[in-house]
């Protein structure tokens, strides 16, 4: 189980780091989100409000990275036909899907840090976290909750895809049966 988890994490991190889409998002979006948050509040805003806006921008970046990263990875596996193989593998599902979540969460935490750092360095937004342990715990809970939403979206999308495929198969089977019946009458 540990080997499967380690291999999955390594593969997912390498995949994310080699993706131009993901790397551009990691380098550009945190700066854009922090800048928008700062300019929405204004230069003479209350430091507590600026910190709240900066945290909001950081959570938006984390949300987008975890949702896009996890959802896209699971969706790609479904499209490529490997998701069914993973589910049928003799390894606990947590060892197979946790690396996807953790790799996406790593990018999400990076985005959170860059967003807060950009706000501090570029705009002088004070970083005052009253309880760092609670902040870390809340970040972990947010990442898990976001991943669960991505997984639920994938399950819904997969169910709709399966229903469409069953409908298509039934239509194809009916057409084939009608053609066979028409050929037999000739």
N, C-alpha and C positions, 0 to 999 in steps of 0.2 A: 504494500500500500504506500509506503514512504517513497519507494522508487518511482511508482506511477505518479505520485504527487509532485516529486522533484522534477521529473522529466516533463510533465505537463506544464509546470510553472516556467521552466526554461524555454520550452517551445513557444509558449504564449508571449513571454517577454521579448524573445527574439523576433517573433512575428510582429508585435506592436512596434518595436524599434526599427524594423525594416520597412514599415508601411509609411509612405510619404504622407498619406492623409492623416494618420495618427501623429506623426512627428510634427507636421505643420500645425495641427491643432494644439499640440503641447507647447510649441514655441510662440504662437501668435495669440491664441484665444485668451490665455490668462492676462496678457497685457491689455488686450482690448476690453475685457470685462472689467478689470480694475479701473481703467481709464474712464469708461462709461459711468461706473458707479461714482467715481470722484466728481465728474462733471455734472452728473445729475444732482448731487447734493450742493455743490458749489464750493468755492474757495473759502468762504467765511463760515462754513458749516461747523456745528458743534463737533468736537473731537469724538464724542461717544456715538453720534449719528454717523460720522465718517467711518468709524470702526465697524459699526453695524452694516453699513453699505459695503464695506470691503469684505466682511465675512459673508454677506449675501452673494457677492460676486464670486467669492471662493467656493461657496457651496454650489453655485450654478456651474462652475467649471468642473467640480468634482462630479456633480450629477451627470453632466454631459459626457464626461470621460468614462464613467462606469457604465452608464446606459448604452452609449454607443459601442464601447469596447466589448462589454459582455454580450450585449444583444447581437452585435455583428458577428462575434466569434461563434456563438451558438447557432445563429441563422446560417452562417457559412457551413457549419458542420451538417446542419439539416439538409441544405441544398446539395452538398457533396455526397450525402448518404452515409457519413461517418457517425452522425448522432445516434442512429439506431444501433450501430456497432458498439458505441461507447456505453449505451444503456444496457446492452446485452453482455457486456464484458464482466468477467468474474471478479471485479474490483468494486468496492463500495462507490456509489455515485459521488459521495463527497470528495473522494480522492481524484475524481475525474473533472468535476465542475468547480471545485474550489480553486484550482490553479487559474482558471479563466477569470474568476472573480478577483483573485488576489493580484493578478497581472494588471487588470483594469483598475483596480483600487490603487495600485502603485502609481499609475499614471494620474489618477484622480488626486491622490495626496500630493504628488509633485505639482499639479496644477493649483491646488490649494496653497501650497507654500509659495509658489511663484506669484500668485495673485496677491497674497498678503505682503510679500517682499516688494513687489512693484509698487503697491500702494504706499508702502513706507518710504522707499527710496526715491520714487519719482514725485510723490505728492505730500510726503511728510505726515501721512496718516498714522497716528499713534497706535502701536500694537500693545494693548493692555488686556491680557487674559487673566481674569481674577483667579480662576481655578484650573491650572493646566491639566490635571488628571481628569476633571470633568470634561474639558475640551477634547482630550484624546478619546475618552469613552464615547462622547457624542459623535465624534468623527467616525469611529468604528461602527457604531449603531447606524449612522446615516449610510455608510457604504454598504452594509449588509441589507438594509431596507431598500436601497436603490437597486442592488443586484436582484433582490427578490421581485421587484417590480419588472425588471428586464426579463427575468425568467418567466414570470406570469404572462408577459406580453408574448414571449416566444411560444409558450404553451397554447395561448389563444390563436396565434398566427398558425401554428402547426395544426391545430384542430380544424381551422377554416381551410387550410391547404388540403388536409386529408379529406374533408368533405367534398371539396371541389374535385379532387382526384377520383374519389369514388363515383361521383356523378359523371365525370368524363369516361371512366371505365364502363359504367353501366350504359351510357350512350353509345360508346364504341361497340360494346357487346351486342346491344340491340340492333345496331346498324349491320354488324357482321352477320347476325342471325337472320335478319331480313334479306340480306344479299344472298345468303346460302339458300334460304327458302325460295327466293325468286329464281335462282339458278336451277334448283331442283325441279321447278315447275316447267322449265323449258325442256 
